[in-house]
Amino acid sequence: MIQKEEIQRGRINDEFVKLTITGKIDDILLLKTPVNLTNIFSEIGDRRNFVLIEGAPGCGKSTLALHICQEWAKGKLFQEFDIAILVRLRDPLVREAKTISDILPCIDTAVANETEAVIKSLYGKGVLWVLDGWDELPSDLPRDLIINKLIRLDMSQKGALHESAVIVTSRPSSSAELHPLVSSRVEVLGFTPHQLEQYFTECLNGDSQAVQTLLERIRENPVVEGSCYLPLNASIVVNCFLSDNHSLPTSNHGIFTSLVQSSLKRYLQEKLGKTTPVGDITSPDSLPSEIRTETVQMCQLAYHGIEKNKATFTDGDLAALHITKEISNVGLLQTVPSIISDGHLVYYCFLHLSIQELLAAIHISLMPPKQQISVFQKLFGNPRFSAVFQFYAGITKLSTSRPILSLLPRFLCPVPATVFDLVRKVVKTEKEKYGERPLLLSLINCLYEAEDSRLCVFVANLLKHNLDLNHTTMNPIDCLSVGYFVSACSNTSNGFTLILRNCSIGDQGCKFLARGLSKCPNSNNDIPTEGIHIAEIIENTISISELNLFNNAIGNSGLSTLCEALSTNTSLKSLDLGNCSLTISDDNGTALYQLLNTNNSLECLNLSNNTVTSCRHIAAGLAVNKTLTTLDLAYCELTDQSIEELSTGLINKIKALCINGNASITEDGMKTLARHLTTHCSELTWLWIPDHLISCSKTVFRDTHKERKRNGLPEIDVC
């Protein structure tokens, strides 16, 4: 678990921050510190005890909520509270509750009313409310419900619950409205690589050879590798490994499809005593007759849940949809006891959100093609639109799903025009964000699932060959999808600009970007599965003209390979490596020399906000380079010695040089540079220098300007 507080947009140089940059939450660039469960209330101070626990679907938020209450009951956790009350917000009765007694699990109504009176008399002091599943509440929840009163307390007035403490869990995509209200935000990260190996070892009964085989299979599969940090996904993957001769799914929809098929298979074998193959759940006609109706009804119920933004269903919901209660026997739809209602135990049905999104996508895919797209047009703006559309893309490949047409060759059965209309609508609203996650990035994930390079080119044209994901935190699957998208568009005649500033991709993200490049059938890339860095992105993308990687912790491990790849690239004109945790020294500066010596296209190079301990190799490269016109070395810890080394390479082509922000450069260093520029660097017109040297610059560069004018060289604008 990590705690996130004030915004930090500076350099990513803290080891803990680097370890937790995996893109599992949209604002990962917040200042983060590790936190133990016992300490989540300890640093709140005078603020209200209101903690938001976020995490991706399947990371274990509900398990944690239950664990908190169990540990309190055992006397091991949060003993400063007299009572801990777990409220599952997916419960239909909770959504109707207007008083405290309505959400207390008391069989006796009189006891519930008495408890409410005690809580009110103490203004909620000593009460810990654990509210699980904010993302499972409908968005139009009435303001007079007790849940809203708990969340949105008026702190200016002392009310019945003023002193109570609250923990609420949610998906990040649904918690934005809570951010101004909470006193602390915590994220559940899921498994670390070491914990994942431990988990697999337990599942495989300590068989170390089987564990290593599984880990190797996972590393061969970027989608699985990028999602196994989630305990739910890890459990699905290890189950597939055990039941399918060590084979694993290869896509996001494949992971959850295998879970559904496994549940149906278990139902057939254990409940019905059948060994019939399950078949393809995306094609009901292929399913055994014993489960066909239940599966179709489950998909219908899931679509209803997406449409109404609900994850739980009552007997009334099933009856209204003409769905039999027997579908709960299959195992996917869990029957869960509700809070006590008038002394009677009430049950409701719960369908996990990710499974619901998959089944809803299957239901949509079985509709007539035009109706499929009209449904998505109607769902556009729904908080779960992106997840359902991504599953749909994996199932249909964004093509028609009708049985006869699907038998035709791809070129005879093109993507329906209505799909292009929907994609055009997504791109048009790319600046809108649903739950702080850009819709455009979700679309690119869908394009990867669909594996249709024509659609990628269509989207690239809509974007005018400029993909700007600035300040968009990207998880490994996002990087994989973007790599595929860029590769699919790389054979077009137009240059392509890719901006990944502040995306927290790191070296792991670079690896997944490169794997995406190798996935595209239109590119002749032969990329190995191990040791991949950002280099392959440039080396194997023939038409990219601008790559902006500012504020991504690439580090020295990728610098040499990057420069080697760029040495043969002929299209890239601008490369931004600012604040990428690079250290350029005599030991590794040869890579930059090789880049500047052999590359014949690069015009702009940004190395700002890195550490440059020696400019000797940079200068040697500049002396022979024929294309570079702009060099940014701002805030690189340069010294007078650095300036003396750099000056030897400033001969002709450079038009703009930035060395501001280097506090160790003195007036002597400026004099060294000024003397050199008197007769060299014939095209230099802009020079940015440190602020503390501005006052002396007129004196230092006076003679330089005169000599350059006498030699027919342009005047330098020093600022």
N, C-alpha and C positions, 0 to 999 in steps of 0.2 A: 504494500500500500504506500502511496505517496500523497503528500499534502501540497496543495497549490495555493499560493497566496498572491503577492503583488506581481504585477507584470514585469517580466525581465526580457528586454529586447536586445541585450548586449551580446557579448561574445559567449559562445557555448564552449566554455573551457573547464567547467566543473565535471569531474569524473562521474559523479552520480547522475548529473543531468544527461551526460552522454549515454550512460547505460540505460536510461529510461526514455530516450528518444526512439520510440518505435511507432509513433503515430496512432496511439490507441485512444486519444482524446483530442478534440478539435483545437484546444488552446494549450497544446503541450509546452509552449514557450513560456508559460507562467513559471515563476520561481518555485522550484520543487524541492522538497525535503522528504526523506523517508520517515514514516510515522508508524508506531505500533498502535494497535487497537486500543490499548489501555490509555493512550495519551491524546486521543482525538479531541477531548474537551479541555486539556490542560493549559493550552496557550490562547484560549479565547478571551481571557481577561474580563472586562466589564460588559462585553457584548453578549447578546442573547445566545444561549446554548442551542444552536441550530446548525447541524452538520449535514452537508449533502455528500452522499457517497455515490460516485458515478462509476460506470464501467461498461464495456462493450457487452452485447448480448451473449450470454453463456460464460461470463467470467466468474460468476458465483455470488452475485449481489444478494439474491434471495437466501442462499445458504448462509451468507454472512449475517443477514438480519436475524435469522433463526438462531444462529450461533450466539449472537450477542445476548439474546433473551435467555438462552439455556445457561450460558456462563454466569449471567446475573443470578439466575435461580440457584445455581450451585454455590453462590457466594464468592465467585472468583473475579467478577468484573463489575465495575460501576456500582460499587456498594454505597456510594453517596446518595443513591436514589432508593426510595422506599418501595417503589413498584416500577416494573418495566412492562409495557403493554405493546404487544406485536399486533399491528393492523395491516393486513394484506389489502392493498388498495384495489386489487383486481376483484375483490369480493363484491358482488352486486348489491348486497345489503349495506355495505359501507358507503356506497355511492348515494344511498338514500338517507343516511343517518344525519339527523339534525341536532342531536344532543349527545353529551358524553356517554350517557347510559346506553345509547344505541350501539356503541362500538365496544362495549365491555362484554367479554365472554362469560356472562353470568347466567346460570340457568334460572335463578330466582330474580324476577323483575324487581322485587323490593330491595334485594341486595345491590342490584345495579344502581338503583336510584339513591340508595344510601351512600354507596361509593362515590357517585357523582357529587353528592352534597359535600362530602369530605374534601374531594379534590378542589371544588370551587372555594370552600372556606379557606384553603391554603393557597389559593391563586395558582394551583398546579405545582407548587413547590414539592420537590421530592419525586416527581413523576417523569419517567423517561418514555416518550412515545417513539416507537420504531415503526415508521411508515414505509412499507416495502412496495415499490412499483409505481412511482409517480408517472412513468411513461405509459402505464396501462390505464390511466384515467382518461375519460373523454375530455376533449378540450373545452366543452361547453358546460363544465360542472357548475351548478348553481352556487351563487356566492353565500347563501345562507346555510350551507351544509357545514357540519362540524369539522370536516377535513380542511376546508378553506379557512375556517377560523383558527385552526391549529397552525396552518402555514403562514397565513397573512395577518398575524397579530398586529394590532395597532399599539405600537410600543410607547406611544405618547399617553396612553390611558391604561390604567391598571385594570385588567379584566380577569375573567375566571381562570384563564390558562397562562397568565402573564409570566409566572415563574417556572413553567414546565420546560423540560429539555426535549428536543426533537432530533431524531435521525431519520433522513429520508433517502431512499435509494432510487436511482433512475438511470436510463440510458443517457449519454451526453446529448444526443440529438433532440431530447425532449425537455432538457432541464434549464434552458436559457432563461426562462422567466423567474427561476428560483435564485439565480446568481446574485441579484441585488439584495436578497432577503437573508441569505445564509451568512453565518459568521466564519465558516470554514468549509473548504471543499477538499474531499479526499477521493482518490481514484484507486480502484482495485485493478492491478495490472494483469492478473492471471499468472500463469506459470513462467518462471525463469527457465532457461535451457537446462540447468541442473535439476530443477524440480520436475521438468517434463521427463527427463531420463529416469528419475526416481519413480515417477508415476507409471511409466511404461514397464519398468522393472517389476513393480508390484503386480501390474495387470498380466504380465507374462511369466509370473511365478518364478522370478529370479533367473530366467534363461537369458544369460548375457549375450549369447550369439544371436538369439531372436531379437533382442533389444537393438543390437547394432545393425541387424538387417533392416529393422523397421526404421531406424534413424537414417540409414542410407536411402531407403525408399522415399522418406520424407524430403531429404535434401535434393533428390532428383525431381521433386514435384513442387514448384514454387508456390502454387496456390495453397497446398497443404502446409508447406513450411511457413508460409506467411500468416496462417490462422491457427496453428496448433498451440499457441500460447493460451488460447481460451480452453478451459477445462472441458466444456461441453464438446467442442470440436475434437479435442484430444481423445475423449472417450469414444466418439464416433469412429475416428481413424483407427484406433487400436482394435475396435470391434470388427471393422472391415478387414484389417490385417489378419485377425484370427479366423474369420469365417470365409474369406475369399481367396485362399491360397496366396497370401501375402500381397495381394493387389490392393491399390489405393485409388480413391476417386481422384480426378484430375481438375475439377472445377468446383467453385463454391456451391453451385446447385447440386453437383454430384455428391458432395459431402452430406447434405441434408436429404437428398434422394435416397442415399444408402441407409440412412437412419429410418426413414419411413418404410423402405422395403424390408429392413431387418425386423421392424415391429410387425409388419404383416406376415412375414415368414414365421415368426415366433407364435403369432396368433393361430396360423394354420396348423402348426405342428403341435403346440401344447393344448390348445382349446378344442381343435377339431380333429386332431390326429391325422392330418393330411401332410403328405410330402410333396405336394404339387408345387412346381416353380412359381414364384410370385409374378413374374412378368414385368412389364414396363409400366410404372404407375402413371406416366404421362400419356399412356394410351389405354383407357379403360377396357377396350375390347380384348386386350392381351391378358387381363387379369383373370384369375380363377373365378368362377361364378360365385363361390362362397364368400368372396370379399369384394366383389365388383360394386355392388350397391352401396356398401358401407364406405368404400373409398371415394366414390363419386359424391356421396352426401357429405363426407368430411371436407372435400374440396369446396363444395357449395357453402358449407358453414364457415369455412375459412375466409372465403370471399366476402360473405356477409359481415364478418368481423372486421375486415379491412375497410369495407365501405362505411361501416358505422364506427370505426376506430374503437373496437372493443376486443378483449382477449378472453373474456369469460361469457358463458352462456347458461341460461336457466332452462328449466323444462319448458317454460313458455316460449323461449326463443326457438327451441327445437320443434315445438308443435306448430309455430307460425310458419316455419319453413318446410313443414311436412317431413321432418327428419325423425327417424326412429331412435329411441334411447339406446338401442343395441349398438350404435356406433362406438359407444364408450368401451365396449368389450374388446375392441381392436387394440387398445393400449395407448394410442396417440392422444386421445382426449381424456384427460385426467379428471376423475370425479373427486372433488375436494370439499371437506366439511366447511360450512360457512360459520360466521359468528352465531351465537345463540339467538333465536327469534321466538319470543314469547314462550320460552321454556322448551322449545322443540329444536332438534338439530336439523339444519337445512343444508342441502348440498348444491353445488354448482359445478359446471364443467369448465376446465381450463385447457387452452391449447397454446403451447409455447409460441412466442411471437415469431421466431425464425421459421418454425415448422408451418405456422399459419401463413406466413408470407409465401413460402414455397407452394403450399397447397392452393392458395388463392391464385398464384401464377399459373398453375396447372389448369384450374377452372377457367381462367380467362383464355388460355391457349386452346381450349376445346370449343370456344365460340367461333362463329363465322369470322373470317379475317377482318372485315370492315368493323364488325362489332368489337373485336379485340381492341382496335386502336381507339374507337370511340369511348370504350371503358377507361382507357388510360387518360384520354383527354378529360374525362370526368374526374378521375382521381388526381389529376395534376394539382399540386399544392398540398395534397394529403401528406402528413408527416411520414407515412410509410410507403409513399409512391416509389421512391428510389429502390428500396429493398425488393419490392414486388417486381418492378420493371427489370431489375438485374436477374432475378430468377427466371423471369419470362424470356429474357434474351438468351439465357443458357439453354432453355428448353426448346425454343422455336428458332434460334439463330436469327431472330428478327425477320423470319420469312414465314410464309403461310404454313399452317399446321394441318391443312385438310389432307386426308389420306391419299386421294388420287393425285393431286398436284404435287404432293411431296415425293412421288415416284419419278417426276420429271427431272431432267438434268438442271443444275442450278441456273445455267444461262437461259434456259427456257422458262424458268419460274423465278423472276426477279423479285426483289423486295417490293411489296406493295407501296404505291405512292403515298398512302396514308402514313406509313412508317416514317417516310421522309418528312411529312408534315409535322409529326410529333417530335422528331429529332430537331427540326427547325425551331419549334416552339421552345424546346429545352435550351438550345443555344441562344435564342433571343433573350431569354431570362437568365443568362449565365451569372449575372451579378447578384441575383437574388439567392439567398441562402435559406435552407430549411434546416433549422437546428444548428446553424453555424457551419454546415457542410455544404460546399458549393454543389449545386445540381449538375454543373458541367462535369465535375470529377466523377460523379455517379454515372453519368452518361458514358464516360470513357471506360469505366468498369464494365458497363453493359456491352460496349463495342468489343471488349476483350472476350467476354463470355460468348458473344455472337460469332466471333472470328470472321467477320466480313470486312475485308479491306476496302470494298467499294463504299461502304458506309463511313469508314474512317476518312477516306478522301473527300466525301461529301461534307463531313463535319469540318475538315481542315479548310475547305473552300469557304464555308460559312464563317469560320474564324479568321479568314484572310491570312491563313498560314501563320498565325500567331497564337500560341497557347500560353497564356499567362496565369500561373497558379501561385502567384505571390502570396505569402503568408497563409498558404493552405497546407496544413499538416498532412503529410502523406504516409500511410502505413505501407507495409511491403506489397500488399495486393494493389494498392493505388500505383506504386512505382512500376509494378509489373504491367499494369494496364496502360500507363502512359508510355512506357517503352514500346509496347506493341503498337500503340496508336502512332507514335512518331515513325516507327519503322514502316508501317503500312503506308504512310504518306511520303516516305523518303524518296520514292522513285518518281515523284512528280517533278516537273521542270522548275517549279517555284521554290525559292528558298524557304526554310521553315525556322521560326523563332520559338524557342522553348525557354520560358522564364520560370525558374524554380527557386526564387529568393525566399529565404526563411521557411523552408518546407521541412526542415529537420530530417532530411533523408539519410544523412550519414553514409558510411561505406556499405552498410547492409542494404540501404535503399538503392544505392548505385548498382549493387549486384542484381537486384530485382529489376531495375530498369533495363539492364543489359539482357537479362533473361527474356524480358518482354520483346526485345529486338529480335532475338532468335526464334521467337514463336511465330512471327509473321511469315506466311507462306510466300509472300512476294519478295522477301529479302533473302539474298544468298549468304546469310551469316552462318558461320561455323563457330559458335561460341561454346567453350567448355563450361561444364557445370560447376567447377570449383575455381576459386581464386579470381572471380570476376570483379572488376572495379568500374568506375565511371568511364575509364578509357574506352571500353567497347562501345559506349553510347556514341562517342564521336567517331571512332574508327569505322563503325558499321552503319552509320547514318550519313548517306552521301549528300543530302541536300540541306542539312541544317545550317543556318547562317548565323544564328545567335543562340548562345547557351548561357543562362544566368543561374549560377549556383550559389549566390551570395548567402552567407550565414548557414551553410550546411557543413557539419563537422566531418569533412572528407579526410583530413589529416595527411601526414607524410606517406602513409601506406599506399595511397592512391596517386600521389603526385608524379612519381617516376613513370608509372604506366600511362597516366594521362598524357604526359608530355610526349611519350613515345608514340601514342596513337595519333596525337595532333600533328606529329611530324609529317605524316603522309596524308592528312586530311586536306582537301582542296576547296571546301565550301565554307567552313566556319570563319566568320569575320570578326565576331565579338565573343570573348570569353570572360565571364565575371567569376573570379575565385575569391572575392573579398570575404574576409572573416570565415575562412574555411579551415582554421586550425592548422595552417601550414607553417613550417619552419624552414626557411631557405638559407642554407649555409654553404660553406666550402665543400662539405661532405656530400650534400645532395643537390647542389646547384647545377651540376652537369646536365641534369634533366632539362632544366629551363634553357640552358645553352643549346642543347640538341633541338629543342622546340624552335627557338628563334633562328637557328642556323638553317633548318631544313624546311620549315613551314612556309608556304608561298601564298597564303590567303589571309592570315590573321592580321587584323588592323587595330584592334582595341584589346588590351589586356589589363584587367583589374586585379591587383594583388594586395589591395588595401586591407588594413586590419589583420594582417598576419605578422609573423616575426621574421624579419630579414636581418640576419647577423653578418651577411657578406653579400656585396653586390658584384663581386668579381666575375662570376659566371654570367650574370644578367648582362653586364657591360660587354663581355666578349660576344654574347649573342646579338646584342643590339648593333655591334660594330659590323656584323655581316648580314643582318636582316634587311630585307628590301621592301617589306609591306607594312610593318607596324608603325602606326602614326600616333597612338595614344597609349600612355603608360601611367598607371595609377599606383603609387607606392605610399599613399597617405596612411598615417598611423601604423607604420611598420617598424618602429623603434630604430630608425636610421640615425647614424652619427656622422660626424665630419669625415671619418674614415670611409663610411659608406658613400658619401657624396664624391669623395676623391676617386673611389673605384668606379662609380657610376659614370662620372664625367668622361672617362676614357672611351666609353662606348657611344656617347652622344655625338654622332658624326653627321648624319644628314636627315633621315626620313621623319623623325619624331616631330609632330606638330603641337602636341599637348603633353605636358609632364606635370604630375601632381605629387608633391612631397610634403604637403601640409600635414599638421598633426604630429610631426616628429620633433618632440621637445628637446632632444639631445643635440640637434643641429645648432651650431653657433654661427656668429657673424663670420668667423674664419671659414667655415664650411661654405657659406654663401659666396664669399670672395673667391674661393677655389672654383666654384661653379661658374661665377660671372666671368672669370678670366678665360675659362674654356669656351664659353659661348660667344666670346668676342669674334672668333673665326670659324666656329663649328656649328653644327645643327642648323643648317641653312633654312629649314622650313619651320622651326619652332616659333610659334606666335603666342602660346599661352603657357604660363608657369605659375602654379599654385605653391606658395611657400608657407612655412609655419607662421602662425599669428604673431609670435613674439619677435619675428624678424621683419615684419612689415614696415616698422618705423625706420629701419636702416636701409631698406631696399633701394630707395631713391639714390642714396649715396653710393651704395655698393654697385648698382647697375648703371650709374650715370655714364661712366666711360665705356661700358659694354654697349650701350645704345649708340653712342657716337661711333665707335669702331664698326659696329654692324652696319650702320647707315653708310659709312665710308666704303665698306666692302660690298654694298648692294644687297645686304641681307635685311629681312623684315624686322621691325621693332618687336620686342617681346613684351606682352602685357603681363606684368608681374602682379599677382594678387594673392 
